[in-house]
Amino acid sequence: MDNDIEYQKVLDEYKKYGFVPSPCISVCSLDENKICKGCFRTAEEIRNWTKWNNEKRLEVWKDIISRYK
């Protein structure tokens, strides 16, 4: 996976729709490190997603892409 390309896809959606898309793919199960097996967010990131602004959500996307590789 090319991290820059994946992140650019998120930015493109943000520019098009005006919000950062959720990474949720409805495969909700945490691994032993408390990382979701579906979206690669931490339990804290999942819990706070709706509270965070777009800037913070973009930061989370960067972390998700890094975890995925």
Phi and psi restraints in degrees (range 20) as a CNS / XPLOR table:
assign (resid 1 and name C) (resid 2 and name N)
       (resid 2 and name CA) (resid 2 and name C) 1.0 -91.2 20.0 2
assign (resid 2 and name N) (resid 2 and name CA)
       (resid 2 and name C) (resid 3 and name N) 1.0 109.8 20.0 2
assign (resid 2 and name C) (resid 3 and name N)
       (resid 3 and name CA) (resid 3 and name C) 1.0 -57.2 20.0 2
assign (resid 3 and name N) (resid 3 and name CA)
       (resid 3 and name C) (resid 4 and name N) 1.0 -39.8 20.0 2
assign (resid 3 and name C) (resid 4 and name N)
       (resid 4 and name CA) (resid 4 and name C) 1.0 -65.0 20.0 2
assign (resid 4 and name N) (resid 4 and name CA)
       (resid 4 and name C) (resid 5 and name N) 1.0 -40.3 20.0 2
assign (resid 4 and name C) (resid 5 and name N)
       (resid 5 and name CA) (resid 5 and name C) 1.0 -66.9 20.0 2
assign (resid 5 and name N) (resid 5 and name CA)
       (resid 5 and name C) (resid 6 and name N) 1.0 -44.4 20.0 2
assign (resid 5 and name C) (resid 6 and name N)
       (resid 6 and name CA) (resid 6 and name C) 1.0 -62.3 20.0 2
assign (resid 6 and name N) (resid 6 and name CA)
       (resid 6 and name C) (resid 7 and name N) 1.0 -43.3 20.0 2
assign (resid 6 and name C) (resid 7 and name N)
       (resid 7 and name CA) (resid 7 and name C) 1.0 -67.0 20.0 2
assign (resid 7 and name N) (resid 7 and name CA)
       (resid 7 and name C) (resid 8 and name N) 1.0 -36.5 20.0 2
assign (resid 7 and name C) (resid 8 and name N)
       (resid 8 and name CA) (resid 8 and name C) 1.0 -62.7 20.0 2
assign (resid 8 and name N) (resid 8 and name CA)
       (resid 8 and name C) (resid 9 and name N) 1.0 -35.6 20.0 2
assign (resid 8 and name C) (resid 9 and name N)
       (resid 9 and name CA) (resid 9 and name C) 1.0 -61.1 20.0 2
assign (resid 9 and name N) (resid 9 and name CA)
       (resid 9 and name C) (resid 10 and name N) 1.0 -42.0 20.0 2
assign (resid 9 and name C) (resid 10 and name N)
       (resid 10 and name CA) (resid 10 and name C) 1.0 -64.4 20.0 2
assign (resid 10 and name N) (resid 10 and name CA)
       (resid 10 and name C) (resid 11 and name N) 1.0 -45.3 20.0 2
assign (resid 10 and name C) (resid 11 and name N)
       (resid 11 and name CA) (resid 11 and name C) 1.0 -61.9 20.0 2
assign (resid 11 and name N) (resid 11 and name CA)
       (resid 11 and name C) (resid 12 and name N) 1.0 -39.7 20.0 2
assign (resid 11 and name C) (resid 12 and name N)
       (resid 12 and name CA) (resid 12 and name C) 1.0 -62.0 20.0 2
assign (resid 12 and name N) (resid 12 and name CA)
       (resid 12 and name C) (resid 13 and name N) 1.0 -42.8 20.0 2
assign (resid 12 and name C) (resid 13 and name N)
       (resid 13 and name CA) (resid 13 and name C) 1.0 -64.2 20.0 2
assign (resid 13 and name N) (resid 13 and name CA)
       (resid 13 and name C) (resid 14 and name N) 1.0 -40.7 20.0 2
assign (resid 13 and name C) (resid 14 and name N)
       (resid 14 and name CA) (resid 14 and name C) 1.0 -59.7 20.0 2
assign (resid 14 and name N) (resid 14 and name CA)
       (resid 14 and name C) (resid 15 and name N) 1.0 -46.6 20.0 2
assign (resid 14 and name C) (resid 15 and name N)
       (resid 15 and name CA) (resid 15 and name C) 1.0 -64.8 20.0 2
assign (resid 15 and name N) (resid 15 and name CA)
       (resid 15 and name C) (resid 16 and name N) 1.0 -37.6 20.0 2
assign (resid 15 and name C) (resid 16 and name N)
       (resid 16 and name CA) (resid 16 and name C) 1.0 -72.4 20.0 2
assign (resid 16 and name N) (resid 16 and name CA)
       (resid 16 and name C) (resid 17 and name N) 1.0 -44.1 20.0 2
assign (resid 16 and name C) (resid 17 and name N)
       (resid 17 and name CA) (resid 17 and name C) 1.0 -105.2 20.0 2
assign (resid 17 and name N) (resid 17 and name CA)
       (resid 17 and name C) (resid 18 and name N) 1.0 -13.9 20.0 2
assign (resid 17 and name C) (resid 18 and name N)
       (resid 18 and name CA) (resid 18 and name C) 1.0 85.9 20.0 2
assign (resid 18 and name N) (resid 18 and name CA)
       (resid 18 and name C) (resid 19 and name N) 1.0 7.7 20.0 2
assign (resid 18 and name C) (resid 19 and name N)
       (resid 19 and name CA) (resid 19 and name C) 1.0 -148.5 20.0 2
assign (resid 19 and name N) (resid 19 and name CA)
       (resid 19 and name C) (resid 20 and name N) 1.0 156.0 20.0 2
assign (resid 19 and name C) (resid 20 and name N)
       (resid 20 and name CA) (resid 20 and name C) 1.0 -82.2 20.0 2
assign (resid 20 and name N) (resid 20 and name CA)
       (resid 20 and name C) (resid 21 and name N) 1.0 125.1 20.0 2
assign (resid 20 and name C) (resid 21 and name N)
       (resid 21 and name CA) (resid 21 and name C) 1.0 -68.7 20.0 2
assign (resid 21 and name N) (resid 21 and name CA)
       (resid 21 and name C) (resid 22 and name N) 1.0 147.8 20.0 2
assign (resid 21 and name C) (resid 22 and name N)
       (resid 22 and name CA) (resid 22 and name C) 1.0 -71.9 20.0 2
assign (resid 22 and name N) (resid 22 and name CA)
       (resid 22 and name C) (resid 23 and name N) 1.0 140.9 20.0 2
assign (resid 22 and name C) (resid 23 and name N)
       (resid 23 and name CA) (resid 23 and name C) 1.0 -81.9 20.0 2
assign (resid 23 and name N) (resid 23 and name CA)
       (resid 23 and name C) (resid 24 and name N) 1.0 -1.6 20.0 2
assign (resid 23 and name C) (resid 24 and name N)
       (resid 24 and name CA) (resid 24 and name C) 1.0 -61.5 20.0 2
assign (resid 24 and name N) (resid 24 and name CA)
       (resid 24 and name C) (resid 25 and name N) 1.0 132.8 20.0 2
assign (resid 24 and name C) (resid 25 and name N)
       (resid 25 and name CA) (resid 25 and name C) 1.0 -121.7 20.0 2
assign (resid 25 and name N) (resid 25 and name CA)
       (resid 25 and name C) (resid 26 and name N) 1.0 18.9 20.0 2
assign (resid 25 and name C) (resid 26 and name N)
       (resid 26 and name CA) (resid 26 and name C) 1.0 61.3 20.0 2
assign (resid 26 and name N) (resid 26 and name CA)
       (resid 26 and name C) (resid 27 and name N) 1.0 35.1 20.0 2
assign (resid 26 and name C) (resid 27 and name N)
       (resid 27 and name CA) (resid 27 and name C) 1.0 -121.2 20.0 2
assign (resid 27 and name N) (resid 27 and name CA)
       (resid 27 and name C) (resid 28 and name N) 1.0 79.3 20.0 2
assign (resid 27 and name C) (resid 28 and name N)
       (resid 28 and name CA) (resid 28 and name C) 1.0 -96.6 20.0 2
assign (resid 28 and name N) (resid 28 and name CA)
       (resid 28 and name C) (resid 29 and name N) 1.0 98.1 20.0 2
assign (resid 28 and name C) (resid 29 and name N)
       (resid 29 and name CA) (resid 29 and name C) 1.0 -155.8 20.0 2
assign (resid 29 and name N) (resid 29 and name CA)
       (resid 29 and name C) (resid 30 and name N) 1.0 125.0 20.0 2
assign (resid 29 and name C) (resid 30 and name N)
       (resid 30 and name CA) (resid 30 and name C) 1.0 -88.0 20.0 2
assign (resid 30 and name N) (resid 30 and name CA)
       (resid 30 and name C) (resid 31 and name N) 1.0 141.8 20.0 2
assign (resid 30 and name C) (resid 31 and name N)
       (resid 31 and name CA) (resid 31 and name C) 1.0 -85.4 20.0 2
assign (resid 31 and name N) (resid 31 and name CA)
       (resid 31 and name C) (resid 32 and name N) 1.0 -172.3 20.0 2
assign (resid 31 and name C) (resid 32 and name N)
       (resid 32 and name CA) (resid 32 and name C) 1.0 -66.4 20.0 2
assign (resid 32 and name N) (resid 32 and name CA)
       (resid 32 and name C) (resid 33 and name N) 1.0 -18.0 20.0 2
assign (resid 32 and name C) (resid 33 and name N)
       (resid 33 and name CA) (resid 33 and name C) 1.0 -96.4 20.0 2
assign (resid 33 and name N) (resid 33 and name CA)
       (resid 33 and name C) (resid 34 and name N) 1.0 8.7 20.0 2
assign (resid 33 and name C) (resid 34 and name N)
       (resid 34 and name CA) (resid 34 and name C) 1.0 63.5 20.0 2
assign (resid 34 and name N) (resid 34 and name CA)
       (resid 34 and name C) (resid 35 and name N) 1.0 38.2 20.0 2
assign (resid 34 and name C) (resid 35 and name N)
       (resid 35 and name CA) (resid 35 and name C) 1.0 -111.3 20.0 2
assign (resid 35 and name N) (resid 35 and name CA)
       (resid 35 and name C) (resid 36 and name N) 1.0 131.7 20.0 2
assign (resid 35 and name C) (resid 36 and name N)
       (resid 36 and name CA) (resid 36 and name C) 1.0 -65.8 20.0 2
assign (resid 36 and name N) (resid 36 and name CA)
       (resid 36 and name C) (resid 37 and name N) 1.0 133.3 20.0 2
assign (resid 36 and name C) (resid 37 and name N)
       (resid 37 and name CA) (resid 37 and name C) 1.0 -72.2 20.0 2
assign (resid 37 and name N) (resid 37 and name CA)
       (resid 37 and name C) (resid 38 and name N) 1.0 -18.6 20.0 2
assign (resid 37 and name C) (resid 38 and name N)
       (resid 38 and name CA) (resid 38 and name C) 1.0 -91.4 20.0 2
assign (resid 38 and name N) (resid 38 and name CA)
       (resid 38 and name C) (resid 39 and name N) 1.0 -49.4 20.0 2
assign (resid 38 and name C) (resid 39 and name N)
       (resid 39 and name CA) (resid 39 and name C) 1.0 -111.8 20.0 2
assign (resid 39 and name N) (resid 39 and name CA)
       (resid 39 and name C) (resid 40 and name N) 1.0 -6.5 20.0 2
assign (resid 39 and name C) (resid 40 and name N)
       (resid 40 and name CA) (resid 40 and name C) 1.0 66.9 20.0 2
assign (resid 40 and name N) (resid 40 and name CA)
       (resid 40 and name C) (resid 41 and name N) 1.0 21.2 20.0 2
assign (resid 40 and name C) (resid 41 and name N)
       (resid 41 and name CA) (resid 41 and name C) 1.0 -91.2 20.0 2
assign (resid 41 and name N) (resid 41 and name CA)
       (resid 41 and name C) (resid 42 and name N) 1.0 155.1 20.0 2
assign (resid 41 and name C) (resid 42 and name N)
       (resid 42 and name CA) (resid 42 and name C) 1.0 -76.1 20.0 2
assign (resid 42 and name N) (resid 42 and name CA)
       (resid 42 and name C) (resid 43 and name N) 1.0 164.9 20.0 2
assign (resid 42 and name C) (resid 43 and name N)
       (resid 43 and name CA) (resid 43 and name C) 1.0 -58.8 20.0 2
assign (resid 43 and name N) (resid 43 and name CA)
       (resid 43 and name C) (resid 44 and name N) 1.0 -39.9 20.0 2
assign (resid 43 and name C) (resid 44 and name N)
       (resid 44 and name CA) (resid 44 and name C) 1.0 -63.3 20.0 2
assign (resid 44 and name N) (resid 44 and name CA)
       (resid 44 and name C) (resid 45 and name N) 1.0 -42.6 20.0 2
assign (resid 44 and name C) (resid 45 and name N)
       (resid 45 and name CA) (resid 45 and name C) 1.0 -64.1 20.0 2
assign (resid 45 and name N) (resid 45 and name CA)
       (resid 45 and name C) (resid 46 and name N) 1.0 -39.4 20.0 2
assign (resid 45 and name C) (resid 46 and name N)
       (resid 46 and name CA) (resid 46 and name C) 1.0 -63.8 20.0 2
assign (resid 46 and name N) (resid 46 and name CA)
       (resid 46 and name C) (resid 47 and name N) 1.0 -48.0 20.0 2
assign (resid 46 and name C) (resid 47 and name N)
       (resid 47 and name CA) (resid 47 and name C) 1.0 -61.2 20.0 2
assign (resid 47 and name N) (resid 47 and name CA)
       (resid 47 and name C) (resid 48 and name N) 1.0 -36.2 20.0 2
assign (resid 47 and name C) (resid 48 and name N)
       (resid 48 and name CA) (resid 48 and name C) 1.0 -100.0 20.0 2
assign (resid 48 and name N) (resid 48 and name CA)
       (resid 48 and name C) (resid 49 and name N) 1.0 -3.8 20.0 2
assign (resid 48 and name C) (resid 49 and name N)
       (resid 49 and name CA) (resid 49 and name C) 1.0 -49.5 20.0 2
assign (resid 49 and name N) (resid 49 and name CA)
       (resid 49 and name C) (resid 50 and name N) 1.0 -48.2 20.0 2
assign (resid 49 and name C) (resid 50 and name N)
       (resid 50 and name CA) (resid 50 and name C) 1.0 -70.6 20.0 2
assign (resid 50 and name N) (resid 50 and name CA)
       (resid 50 and name C) (resid 51 and name N) 1.0 -18.9 20.0 2
assign (resid 50 and name C) (resid 51 and name N)
       (resid 51 and name CA) (resid 51 and name C) 1.0 -86.0 20.0 2
assign (resid 51 and name N) (resid 51 and name CA)
       (resid 51 and name C) (resid 52 and name N) 1.0 -23.6 20.0 2
assign (resid 51 and name C) (resid 52 and name N)
       (resid 52 and name CA) (resid 52 and name C) 1.0 -83.8 20.0 2
assign (resid 52 and name N) (resid 52 and name CA)
       (resid 52 and name C) (resid 53 and name N) 1.0 149.6 20.0 2
assign (resid 52 and name C) (resid 53 and name N)
       (resid 53 and name CA) (resid 53 and name C) 1.0 -79.2 20.0 2
assign (resid 53 and name N) (resid 53 and name CA)
       (resid 53 and name C) (resid 54 and name N) 1.0 173.2 20.0 2
assign (resid 53 and name C) (resid 54 and name N)
       (resid 54 and name CA) (resid 54 and name C) 1.0 -61.9 20.0 2
assign (resid 54 and name N) (resid 54 and name CA)
       (resid 54 and name C) (resid 55 and name N) 1.0 -34.7 20.0 2
assign (resid 54 and name C) (resid 55 and name N)
       (resid 55 and name CA) (resid 55 and name C) 1.0 -61.1 20.0 2
assign (resid 55 and name N) (resid 55 and name CA)
       (resid 55 and name C) (resid 56 and name N) 1.0 -46.4 20.0 2
assign (resid 55 and name C) (resid 56 and name N)
       (resid 56 and name CA) (resid 56 and name C) 1.0 -66.8 20.0 2
assign (resid 56 and name N) (resid 56 and name CA)
       (resid 56 and name C) (resid 57 and name N) 1.0 -38.8 20.0 2
assign (resid 56 and name C) (resid 57 and name N)
       (resid 57 and name CA) (resid 57 and name C) 1.0 -62.8 20.0 2
assign (resid 57 and name N) (resid 57 and name CA)
       (resid 57 and name C) (resid 58 and name N) 1.0 -37.7 20.0 2
assign (resid 57 and name C) (resid 58 and name N)
       (resid 58 and name CA) (resid 58 and name C) 1.0 -64.5 20.0 2
assign (resid 58 and name N) (resid 58 and name CA)
       (resid 58 and name C) (resid 59 and name N) 1.0 -37.5 20.0 2
assign (resid 58 and name C) (resid 59 and name N)
       (resid 59 and name CA) (resid 59 and name C) 1.0 -61.0 20.0 2
assign (resid 59 and name N) (resid 59 and name CA)
       (resid 59 and name C) (resid 60 and name N) 1.0 -42.7 20.0 2
assign (resid 59 and name C) (resid 60 and name N)
       (resid 60 and name CA) (resid 60 and name C) 1.0 -63.0 20.0 2
assign (resid 60 and name N) (resid 60 and name CA)
       (resid 60 and name C) (resid 61 and name N) 1.0 -42.3 20.0 2
assign (resid 60 and name C) (resid 61 and name N)
       (resid 61 and name CA) (resid 61 and name C) 1.0 -58.4 20.0 2
assign (resid 61 and name N) (resid 61 and name CA)
       (resid 61 and name C) (resid 62 and name N) 1.0 -40.3 20.0 2
assign (resid 61 and name C) (resid 62 and name N)
       (resid 62 and name CA) (resid 62 and name C) 1.0 -60.0 20.0 2
assign (resid 62 and name N) (resid 62 and name CA)
       (resid 62 and name C) (resid 63 and name N) 1.0 -43.1 20.0 2
assign (resid 62 and name C) (resid 63 and name N)
       (resid 63 and name CA) (resid 63 and name C) 1.0 -64.9 20.0 2
assign (resid 63 and name N) (resid 63 and name CA)
       (resid 63 and name C) (resid 64 and name N) 1.0 -42.0 20.0 2
assign (resid 63 and name C) (resid 64 and name N)
       (resid 64 and name CA) (resid 64 and name C) 1.0 -60.4 20.0 2
assign (resid 64 and name N) (resid 64 and name CA)
       (resid 64 and name C) (resid 65 and name N) 1.0 -46.2 20.0 2
assign (resid 64 and name C) (resid 65 and name N)
       (resid 65 and name CA) (resid 65 and name C) 1.0 -62.7 20.0 2
assign (resid 65 and name N) (resid 65 and name CA)
       (resid 65 and name C) (resid 66 and name N) 1.0 -38.8 20.0 2
assign (resid 65 and name C) (resid 66 and name N)
       (resid 66 and name CA) (resid 66 and name C) 1.0 -65.9 20.0 2
assign (resid 66 and name N) (resid 66 and name CA)
       (resid 66 and name C) (resid 67 and name N) 1.0 -39.9 20.0 2
assign (resid 66 and name C) (resid 67 and name N)
       (resid 67 and name CA) (resid 67 and name C) 1.0 -66.5 20.0 2
assign (resid 67 and name N) (resid 67 and name CA)
       (resid 67 and name C) (resid 68 and name N) 1.0 -33.9 20.0 2
assign (resid 67 and name C) (resid 68 and name N)
       (resid 68 and name CA) (resid 68 and name C) 1.0 -68.0 20.0 2
assign (resid 68 and name N) (resid 68 and name CA)
       (resid 68 and name C) (resid 69 and name N) 1.0 -34.2 20.0 2
